[in-house]
Amino acid sequence: MSGILKIAILGTGVIGAAWATGFLTAGHTVTAFDPAEGAEERLRAQVASFGGEAGTGTTSALDNLIFAPSLAEAVADADFVQENGPERLEVKQSMLAEIDAAAPESAIIASSTSGFAPSQLNAQATKAPGRIVVGHPFNPAHLVPLVEVVPSAATSAAVVDRALAIYEAIGKKPILVRAELPGHVANRLQAAMWQEAYSLVERGVVTVADIDTAIAYGPGLRWAILGPLAQQSLSGGAGGMRHVLDHLGPPQEVWMHDLKQVRLGEELKEKLISGVDEELDGRDLTVLAQQRDDMLLELIALKRKYGELP
């Protein structure tokens, strides 16, 4: 995918600003719209902040940012639209129907939804509903490369390929999700881990801090490098995944079948909340978030050094 594209960003909160930053620093023009008072000023400040944090330098790129007076004007000549409205189905359906009606039929429309399926999102669109896909980023979206692309049954292969190429061209690492599932893929993987983490806390097996230590100083370090399945294969040595599954598969299956379902009742919620409060007591959360972002940037730089990212 080459050439300068006309990008429309609808909804300019934290996620919308992150998308705008990515597209602007890649050299594209961005036309944004958000009906909230003061949205343009906040967007420009956020893009400058995100660009500086990511080391991409957006000062000159901000010249390519236009703030439109209406949704229809924002998408009127767009090549690609990224919708970032509130995570309420009826709101997104209405927004996407309006976008579909106003955008050129050649434009791809992507929603940043964290859980809704494209066949739900396009339910009110009548012009070209098949070009509406999910393009879900991962927080903090101006730093983390992952984007989940989810098409509906009505989406053509050409639309899917172009959406993937556009995201790749701005430095993202998109994956194609080949079925509509609540929460897509990354959130479901997180939910599976959270379920067992909550269960272990509920049963008093470990503390909240112990859970975070177990992941952050154990498998999480390795997963950030290769991912859980490639890392599992690597642990099998020359025999790879076959060796791991042949020799460790049976006990692993026992562990999987022993995992517990949980219900987020008030007692468990209080255990989790108080546990996190205790773990983070005395730490400045603003500083902690900045340290997280700084470490993410160093990790991403290492991935580029070793050829894992362009």
C-alpha positions in Angstrom: 0.0 0.0 0.0 1.5 3.3 -1.1 0.5 6.9 -1.5 -1.0 9.6 0.7 -4.5 8.7 1.9 -7.3 10.9 3.1 -8.2 9.5 6.5 -11.3 10.4 8.5 -11.3 10.1 12.3 -14.7 10.1 14.0 -14.5 10.5 17.7 -11.4 12.2 19.0 -10.9 10.9 22.5 -7.8 9.0 23.6 -8.3 6.3 21.0 -9.2 8.7 18.2 -6.2 10.8 19.0 -3.9 7.8 18.9 -5.2 6.8 15.5 -4.8 10.4 14.2 -1.2 10.4 15.5 -0.4 7.2 13.7 -1.9 8.3 10.4 -0.4 11.8 10.5 3.1 10.6 11.3 2.9 8.1 8.4 2.3 11.1 6.1 -1.4 10.9 5.5 -3.9 13.7 5.8 -6.5 13.4 8.6 -9.9 15.1 8.8 -11.5 14.6 12.2 -14.9 15.3 13.7 -16.2 15.2 17.3 -19.2 17.1 18.5 -17.8 17.7 22.0 -17.0 21.3 22.9 -13.3 22.0 22.7 -12.6 18.7 20.9 -10.3 20.2 18.3 -8.0 21.9 20.8 -7.8 18.7 22.9 -7.1 16.6 19.8 -4.3 18.8 18.6 -2.7 18.8 22.1 -3.1 15.0 22.4 -1.6 14.3 19.0 1.4 16.5 19.9 1.7 14.7 23.2 1.4 11.2 21.7 3.8 12.0 18.9 6.4 13.3 21.3 6.0 10.3 23.6 6.4 7.9 20.7 9.3 9.8 19.3 7.6 10.3 16.0 7.6 14.1 15.9 4.1 15.4 14.8 4.8 19.2 14.8 4.8 19.5 11.0 2.4 16.6 10.6 -0.2 18.6 12.5 -0.4 20.8 9.4 -2.2 17.9 7.7 -4.9 17.7 10.4 -8.2 19.3 9.6 -11.2 19.5 12.0 -14.5 19.3 10.1 -17.7 20.9 11.3 -19.8 17.8 10.7 -19.5 14.0 10.4 -20.7 14.1 6.8 -18.0 16.7 5.8 -15.3 14.7 7.6 -15.9 11.6 5.5 -17.0 13.2 2.2 -13.8 12.4 0.3 -12.2 9.8 2.7 -10.2 6.8 1.5 -10.4 5.2 5.0 -12.5 6.0 8.0 -11.7 5.1 11.6 -14.8 5.3 13.9 -14.1 5.8 17.7 -17.5 6.5 19.1 -18.8 5.4 22.6 -18.9 1.7 23.2 -22.6 1.5 23.0 -24.1 -0.6 20.2 -27.0 1.7 19.3 -24.6 4.7 19.1 -22.1 2.9 16.9 -24.9 1.5 14.6 -26.3 5.0 14.1 -22.8 6.6 13.6 -21.7 3.9 11.1 -25.0 4.2 9.2 -24.4 7.9 8.8 -20.8 7.3 7.8 -21.8 4.7 5.3 -24.3 7.1 3.7 -21.9 10.0 3.5 -18.5 8.4 2.6 -17.5 7.4 -0.9 -18.4 3.9 -1.7 -14.8 3.0 -2.2 -13.9 4.1 1.3 -13.2 1.4 4.0 -14.9 2.0 7.3 -13.3 0.6 10.4 -14.6 0.6 14.0 -12.4 0.6 17.0 -15.0 -1.4 19.0 -13.5 -3.6 21.6 -16.2 -6.2 21.5 -19.0 -5.8 18.9 -19.1 -7.8 15.8 -19.2 -6.1 12.3 -22.5 -7.8 11.5 -23.9 -6.0 14.5 -22.3 -2.7 13.7 -23.4 -2.6 10.0 -27.0 -3.5 10.8 -28.4 0.0 9.9 -26.0 0.7 7.0 -27.7 0.5 3.6 -25.2 1.9 1.0 -22.3 -0.5 1.3 -22.4 -2.4 4.7 -19.8 -4.9 3.6 -17.0 -2.3 3.7 -17.6 -1.9 7.5 -15.0 -3.9 9.5 -13.6 -3.9 13.0 -10.2 -2.3 13.4 -9.6 -2.7 17.1 -6.4 -1.3 18.6 -4.8 -2.2 21.9 -4.2 0.3 24.7 -2.1 2.5 24.8 -3.0 2.6 21.1 -0.4 5.2 20.1 2.3 2.7 21.2 1.1 -0.9 21.0 1.2 -2.1 17.4 -1.6 -4.7 17.6 -4.8 -4.2 15.5 -7.5 -6.8 15.3 -9.2 -6.7 11.9 -12.6 -8.5 11.8 -14.7 -8.6 8.6 -18.3 -9.7 8.4 -19.6 -12.3 6.0 -20.5 -9.5 3.6 -16.9 -8.1 3.5 -14.9 -8.8 0.3 -11.3 -10.2 0.4 -10.2 -7.0 -1.3 -11.5 -4.8 1.5 -9.8 -7.1 4.1 -6.5 -7.0 2.3 -6.6 -3.2 1.9 -7.4 -2.7 5.5 -4.6 -4.9 6.6 -2.2 -3.1 4.2 -3.2 0.3 5.5 -2.6 -0.6 9.1 0.7 -2.2 8.3 1.8 0.9 6.4 1.5 3.0 9.5 3.6 0.6 11.6 0.8 -1.5 13.1 0.9 -5.3 13.4 -2.6 -6.3 12.3 -4.1 -9.8 12.7 -7.1 -11.1 10.7 -9.8 -12.5 13.0 -11.7 -15.0 10.8 -14.9 -15.3 12.9 -17.1 -12.9 14.8 -16.7 -13.5 18.5 -17.5 -11.3 21.5 -14.3 -9.5 22.5 -12.5 -10.6 19.3 -9.2 -12.4 20.2 -6.8 -10.4 22.5 -9.6 -9.5 25.0 -10.7 -13.1 25.1 -7.2 -14.2 25.8 -6.9 -11.6 28.6 -10.3 -12.7 29.9 -9.2 -16.3 30.2 -6.2 -15.3 32.3 -8.2 -12.8 34.4 -10.8 -15.6 35.1 -8.2 -17.8 36.7 -6.4 -14.9 38.4 -9.7 -13.8 40.0 -10.4 -17.4 41.0 -7.0 -17.8 42.6 -7.5 -14.6 44.6 -11.0 -15.6 45.5 -9.8 -18.9 46.9 -7.0 -17.2 48.8 -4.3 -19.1 46.9 -2.2 -16.0 46.3 -2.6 -12.2 46.7 -3.3 -9.8 43.9 0.3 -8.7 44.0 1.4 -12.3 43.7 -0.6 -12.7 40.5 1.0 -9.6 38.9 4.5 -10.8 40.0 3.8 -14.3 38.5 3.0 -12.9 35.1 5.2 -9.7 34.9 8.4 -11.5 36.1 7.7 -14.9 34.6 5.8 -15.9 31.4 4.8 -12.3 30.6 8.5 -11.5 29.9 8.8 -14.3 27.4 5.3 -13.8 25.8 6.3 -10.2 25.0 9.1 -11.5 22.9 7.5 -14.5 21.0 3.9 -14.9 22.1 2.7 -17.9 24.2 2.5 -20.6 21.5 5.9 -19.9 19.8 7.5 -19.6 23.2 5.9 -23.0 24.2 7.4 -24.5 21.0 10.8 -23.1 21.8 10.7 -24.7 25.2 10.5 -28.1 23.4 14.0 -27.7 22.1 14.8 -29.4 18.8 11.5 -31.3 19.1 9.5 -28.1 19.1 5.8 -28.1 19.7 5.4 -31.8 19.0 7.7 -32.7 21.8 6.0 -30.3 24.2 2.5 -31.6 23.4 3.6 -35.2 23.4 5.3 -35.0 26.8 3.7 -32.1 28.6 0.3 -32.1 27.0 -1.4 -34.6 29.4 -0.5 -32.8 32.6 -1.2 -29.5 30.9 -4.7 -30.8 30.0 -5.2 -31.7 33.7 -4.4 -28.1 34.7 -6.7 -26.7 32.0 -9.6 -28.8 33.2 -9.0 -27.7 36.8 -9.4 -24.0 35.9 -12.4 -22.4 37.8 -15.3 -20.3 36.7 -15.9 -17.1 38.7 -18.7 -14.6 39.2 -17.8 -11.0 39.9 -19.9 -10.6 43.1 -19.4 -7.8 45.5 -17.1 -9.8 47.8 -14.7 -10.8 45.0 -14.7 -7.3 43.5 -13.7 -5.8 46.9 -10.9 -8.4 47.2 -9.6 -7.4 43.8 -9.9 -3.7 44.4 -8.3 -3.7 47.8 -5.6 -6.0 46.6 -4.7 -3.6 43.7 -4.9 -0.6 46.1 -2.5 -2.4 48.5 -0.1 -3.4 45.7 0.1 0.2 44.3 0.0 2.0 47.6 2.4 4.9 47.7 3.0 4.8 44.0 2.2 7.8 41.8 -0.1 6.4 39.1 0.8 9.1 36.6 4.5 8.3 37.0 3.7 4.5 36.8 1.8 5.0 33.5 4.6 7.0 32.1 7.1 4.3 33.1 4.9 1.7 31.5 4.9 3.7 28.3 8.7 4.3 28.4 9.3 0.6 28.8 6.9 -0.3 26.0 8.9 2.0 23.7 12.2 0.4 24.7 10.6 -3.1 24.1 9.2 -2.0 20.7 12.7 -0.6 19.8 14.2 -4.0 20.7 11.6 -5.8 18.5 12.6 -3.5 15.6 16.3 -4.2 16.3 15.8 -7.9 16.0 13.5 -7.7 12.9 10.2 -8.5 14.7 8.8 -5.1 13.7 9.5 -2.9 10.6 
